[in-house]
Amino acid sequence: MSDPLLDVQDISVSFRTPRGLHTALRNLSLSIHRGETVTLMGESGSAKSTALFTLAQGLAANAQITSGKVLFEGRDLLELPASEMREIRGRRIAMVFQDPTAALNPTMTIGDQLLDVVQRHLRLSGPAARRAEALDLLQLMQFPDPGRVFSSYPHNLSGGMRQRASIALALAGQPDLLLLDEPTTGLDALVQDALLRILKELQAKRGFAMLFVTHDFTVVNAVSDRICVLYSGEQVETGPLAALCDIPGHPYTSGLLAAVPHLGTAGLPRPIPGQVDRSPERFSRCVFCTRCPMVQDRCRSERPDLRKVGSREVRCHFTDTEMLRVPRPAEHKTLRKPDGSAAPLISARGLAVRYDRPGMFRSRASKSFLAVRGVDFDIYPGETLAIVGESGSGKSSIARSLMRLSQYTSGTLSWEGKEVGPLGGGDLQRFRSRVQMVFQNPASSLNPYHNIGELVSRPLVCQGLQRSEALERTKRMLDAVSLSSEHFLHRRPADLSGGEKQRVALARAFVSRPDLVVLDEPTTALDVSIQAQILGLLAELQHETNCAYLLISHDLALVEAMSDRIVVMRCGAFVETGPPADIIANPKDDYTRELLRAGGAVRLA
């Protein structure tokens, strides 16, 4: 095999903090060849992004690289002066960020941003040649109207279009290495599938290498040649995709695979018990020993070496891979089955939602857009009804209408036989105390100026409960979602991880003992291990309280594990509905089949 394009040798990174030097990444070694795709996997806090920003020389000012080399075509990037690194960054090594809105300049059109990169890095003669190159890039990204996108500002584009534009921007310098930091988080399955296919096609044409950071096994399965698994700042396993997915060599890799929902597999995925160890002394032993189901005394006292095991490298004292076959998901033992003979909690008949788009000038008439087109549905006590579909299909419009965050245009929406639309004052407040919502982004739904106790108890205070009683119920609810009230009651959202914030959002939704909870993409941005914990928690809370769920998601495997009925939605209308087993095994509509194909399935032995 030829020499690697990128050769990372024994890199360690620490951060200066008020408490001293904190080691975030230790002894990472990996190589990437031209035309190859390597994926960094691991939970939040595993140092994936630290590794990526080390390669791009974009670490924070308080970071310190304490050992190692980053060889790019034989030259150590860590030894290059800033002027030479600027020439490499963008031209030879480019990066695609997780949030395209933050990566794109909101004051410049997409075309101007592309022209800026093309002019800097490519030797093209004249404005016409540079404009043609920019339009070719947009054509490569499969925009149906490249000219319109060229003249558009970022806010004129959808999320998927913005991400494609940011990828075009990264490719404008014709780099040899593309670094991608969670580039598909929050995108629906069809948009994600299109982006990944575009990247693989361009890689085949241009021969560039890719280093992906992702927590999504669908992405891993679609693009990876090799996987590097990180845990708590340490490389625990590296090897080919097929080898790691079929028979993982490290217990942590096995735990990650078991935490992923799989289409056609009954039951909820298994979460990895415990929390990531971030103590300074963790590198003196096995970093996974506090959560490993096969831990031995040796693991607690001796750090394992990274050893060659067949086609992979594994950091474990015990590398008998037969012990590590992926455990199947736990059976979902239902304590209560939804009572289909009971009266529905909520019923919709001919529900339609129309949005008015005002004209740019007063002389122009408003334009309207029909987001939901006369749909019918019922939700029963103890039932989970899931709505799936691509972005813009109308899922969130239904949720917002149900919560009375926006008003539906026509049709009826009844709560226990009473029309929801006219509710106001005390009636609306009582309705909202019985119907709660968990939003997709817990960080934006939690007031950063209030502590966790205040956030969770707020619904109870609004209902008129005494503060002492509200506080006691808040403590019990935090304990129920595995957030110790002793440690979390007085902390603020900024002090919590993503998974902990989502648990706070669940505690706030359930503390008022609602009859219906609307779950709007509740696990999209979470690592698979945290996602499995949240899914298990949702199942337990539903069994204990007999509440109903309206689950909105683009993840069909997750929906299959959680729901009693699935509704497939497209362009504001329902195209197919039925039990999960029927929808997954025998879809009737071509659009459902396309969603299933795009969602993919993680390979299992």
CORKA-V169673 format. One record per residue. RES is the residue in three letters. OMEGA is omega in whole degrees, 0 to 359 (* if undefined). Layout:
RES,OMEGA / RES,OMEGA
This chain:
MET,180 / SER,178 / ASP,181 / PRO,173 / LEU,179 / LEU,180 / ASP,180 / VAL,186 / GLN,167 / ASP,182 / ILE,173 / SER,182 / VAL,176 / SER,178 / PHE,176 / ARG,180 / THR,177 / PRO,180 / ARG,180 / GLY,182 / LEU,180 / HIS,180 / THR,181 / ALA,182 / LEU,183 / ARG,170 / ASN,176 / LEU,176 / SER,175 / LEU,179 / SER,179 / ILE,178 / HIS,178 / ARG,179 / GLY,183 / GLU,176 / THR,177 / VAL,182 / THR,173 / LEU,181 / MET,175 / GLY,180 / GLU,171 / SER,182 / GLY,180 / SER,176 / ALA,176 / LYS,182 / SER,175 / THR,178 / ALA,182 / LEU,182 / PHE,173 / THR,180 / LEU,181 / ALA,183 / GLN,182 / GLY,181 / LEU,178 / ALA,185 / ALA,181 / ASN,179 / ALA,179 / GLN,176 / ILE,189 / THR,178 / SER,171 / GLY,179 / LYS,172 / VAL,184 / LEU,176 / PHE,188 / GLU,176 / GLY,180 / ARG,180 / ASP,181 / LEU,182 / LEU,181 / GLU,185 / LEU,173 / PRO,184 / ALA,182 / SER,179 / GLU,179 / MET,177 / ARG,178 / GLU,180 / ILE,183 / ARG,182 / GLY,180 / ARG,181 / ARG,179 / ILE,180 / ALA,185 / MET,174 / VAL,185 / PHE,183 / GLN,184 / ASP,182 / PRO,179 / THR,179 / ALA,183 / ALA,182 / LEU,179 / ASN,185 / PRO,182 / THR,181 / MET,174 / THR,178 / ILE,180 / GLY,180 / ASP,179 / GLN,177 / LEU,180 / LEU,179 / ASP,180 / VAL,180 / VAL,181 / GLN,183 / ARG,192 / HIS,183 / LEU,180 / ARG,179 / LEU,185 / SER,171 / GLY,180 / PRO,182 / ALA,180 / ALA,180 / ARG,179 / ARG,179 / ALA,178 / GLU,179 / ALA,178 / LEU,176 / ASP,178 / LEU,178 / LEU,176 / GLN,178 / LEU,179 / MET,172 / GLN,170 / PHE,181 / PRO,180 / ASP,183 / PRO,181 / GLY,179 / ARG,179 / VAL,179 / PHE,183 / SER,185 / SER,170 / TYR,182 / PRO,183 / HIS,177 / ASN,186 / LEU,174 / SER,180 / GLY,179 / GLY,178 / MET,177 / ARG,180 / GLN,176 / ARG,178 / ALA,179 / SER,175 / ILE,176 / ALA,179 / LEU,179 / ALA,181 / LEU,186 / ALA,179 / GLY,182 / GLN,184 / PRO,174 / ASP,181 / LEU,179 / LEU,177 / LEU,185 / LEU,183 / ASP,179 / GLU,188 / PRO,184 / THR,181 / THR,177 / GLY,179 / LEU,178 / ASP,190 / ALA,182 / LEU,178 / VAL,178 / GLN,180 / ASP,179 / ALA,180 / LEU,182 / LEU,178 / ARG,178 / ILE,181 / LEU,181 / LYS,178 / GLU,179 / LEU,179 / GLN,179 / ALA,181 / LYS,189 / ARG,175 / GLY,179 / PHE,177 / ALA,179 / MET,171 / LEU,182 / PHE,164 / VAL,181 / THR,172 / HIS,186 / ASP,182 / PHE,174 / THR,177 / VAL,179 / VAL,184 / ASN,185 / ALA,191 / VAL,195 / SER,164 / ASP,177 / ARG,181 / ILE,171 / CYS,183 / VAL,178 / LEU,175 / TYR,176 / SER,176 / GLY,182 / GLU,177 / GLN,182 / VAL,178 / GLU,175 / THR,179 / GLY,180 / PRO,180 / LEU,185 / ALA,183 / ALA,183 / LEU,181 / CYS,181 / ASP,180 / ILE,180 / PRO,183 / GLY,181 / HIS,180 / PRO,180 / TYR,176 / THR,177 / SER,179 / GLY,178 / LEU,180 / LEU,179 / ALA,181 / ALA,183 / VAL,173 / PRO,181 / HIS,177 / LEU,177 / GLY,179 / THR,183 / ALA,173 / GLY,180 / LEU,176 / PRO,181 / ARG,174 / PRO,172 / ILE,183 / PRO,176 / GLY,183 / GLN,178 / VAL,178 / ASP,179 / ARG,181 / SER,181 / PRO,184 / GLU,185 / ARG,182 / PHE,176 / SER,180 / ARG,172 / CYS,184 / VAL,183 / PHE,189 / CYS,182 / THR,182 / ARG,187 / CYS,179 / PRO,181 / MET,185 / VAL,176 / GLN,180 / ASP,181 / ARG,182 / CYS,184 / ARG,186 / SER,186 / GLU,179 / ARG,179 / PRO,175 / ASP,173 / LEU,188 / ARG,177 / LYS,178 / VAL,183 / GLY,183 / SER,184 / ARG,172 / GLU,186 / VAL,176 / ARG,181 / CYS,177 / HIS,185 / PHE,187 / THR,174 / ASP,188 / THR,177 / GLU,178 / MET,193 / LEU,177 / ARG,188 / VAL,176 / PRO,180 / ARG,180 / PRO,179 / ALA,176 / GLU,181 / HIS,181 / LYS,184 / THR,177 / LEU,176 / ARG,172 / LYS,178 / PRO,182 / ASP,182 / GLY,179 / SER,179 / ALA,177 / ALA,180 / PRO,174 / LEU,183 / ILE,182 / SER,176 / ALA,177 / ARG,179 / GLY,185 / LEU,179 / ALA,179 / VAL,180 / ARG,177 / TYR,176 / ASP,176 / ARG,182 / PRO,177 / GLY,182 / MET,180 / PHE,184 / ARG,182 / SER,182 / ARG,181 / ALA,177 / SER,176 / LYS,181 / SER,181 / PHE,180 / LEU,185 / ALA,179 / VAL,192 / ARG,171 / GLY,183 / VAL,177 / ASP,173 / PHE,174 / ASP,174 / ILE,185 / TYR,178 / PRO,178 / GLY,184 / GLU,171 / THR,175 / LEU,181 / ALA,174 / ILE,180 / VAL,179 / GLY,182 / GLU,178 / SER,180 / GLY,182 / SER,178 / GLY,183 / LYS,183 / SER,177 / SER,175 / ILE,181 / ALA,181 / ARG,177 / SER,179 / LEU,180 / MET,184 / ARG,170 / LEU,171 / SER,185 / GLN,175 / TYR,188 / THR,181 / SER,185 / GLY,180 / THR,174 / LEU,188 / SER,175 / TRP,183 / GLU,176 / GLY,182 / LYS,182 / GLU,184 / VAL,187 / GLY,183 / PRO,184 / LEU,178 / GLY,176 / GLY,182 / GLY,179 / ASP,179 / LEU,179 / GLN,178 / ARG,178 / PHE,182 / ARG,175 / SER,180 / ARG,178 / VAL,183 / GLN,183 / MET,172 / VAL,187 / PHE,183 / GLN,183 / ASN,183 / PRO,182 / ALA,182 / SER,181 / SER,179 / LEU,180 / ASN,185 / PRO,183 / TYR,180 / HIS,176 / ASN,187 / ILE,178 / GLY,179 / GLU,181 / LEU,184 / VAL,183 / SER,185 / ARG,178 / PRO,180 / LEU,178 / VAL,179 / CYS,177 / GLN,177 / GLY,179 / LEU,173 / GLN,184 / ARG,180 / SER,179 / GLU,178 / ALA,180 / LEU,180 / GLU,178 / ARG,177 / THR,179 / LYS,180 / ARG,181 / MET,178 / LEU,177 / ASP,181 / ALA,179 / VAL,175 / SER,171 / LEU,183 / SER,180 / SER,180 / GLU,185 / HIS,189 / PHE,188 / LEU,186 / HIS,176 / ARG,181 / ARG,183 / PRO,182 / ALA,181 / ASP,188 / LEU,173 / SER,180 / GLY,179 / GLY,179 / GLU,177 / LYS,180 / GLN,176 / ARG,176 / VAL,179 / ALA,177 / LEU,179 / ALA,179 / ARG,181 / ALA,187 / PHE,186 / VAL,179 / SER,178 / ARG,184 / PRO,174 / ASP,181 / LEU,176 / VAL,176 / VAL,182 / LEU,183 / ASP,181 / GLU,190 / PRO,184 / THR,188 / THR,187 / ALA,184 / LEU,172 / ASP,185 / VAL,180 / SER,176 / ILE,178 / GLN,179 / ALA,177 / GLN,181 / ILE,179 / LEU,177 / GLY,179 / LEU,178 / LEU,179 / ALA,180 / GLU,181 / LEU,179 / GLN,180 / HIS,183 / GLU,187 / THR,183 / ASN,177 / CYS,177 / ALA,178 / TYR,162 / LEU,186 / LEU,177 / ILE,183 / SER,170 / HIS,183 / ASP,184 / LEU,178 / ALA,177 / LEU,181 / VAL,179 / GLU,182 / ALA,190 / MET,197 / SER,171 / ASP,175 / ARG,179 / ILE,171 / VAL,176 / VAL,187 / MET,177 / ARG,176 / CYS,175 / GLY,183 / ALA,174 / PHE,180 / VAL,181 / GLU,177 / THR,180 / GLY,177 / PRO,182 / PRO,183 / ALA,181 / ASP,182 / ILE,184 / ILE,186 / ALA,186 / ASN,180 / PRO,182 / LYS,186 / ASP,180 / ASP,180 / TYR,177 / THR,178 / ARG,179 / GLU,176 / LEU,179 / LEU,179 / ARG,182 / ALA,181 / GLY,178 / GLY,176 / ALA,177 / VAL,182 / ARG,176 / LEU,178 / ALA,*
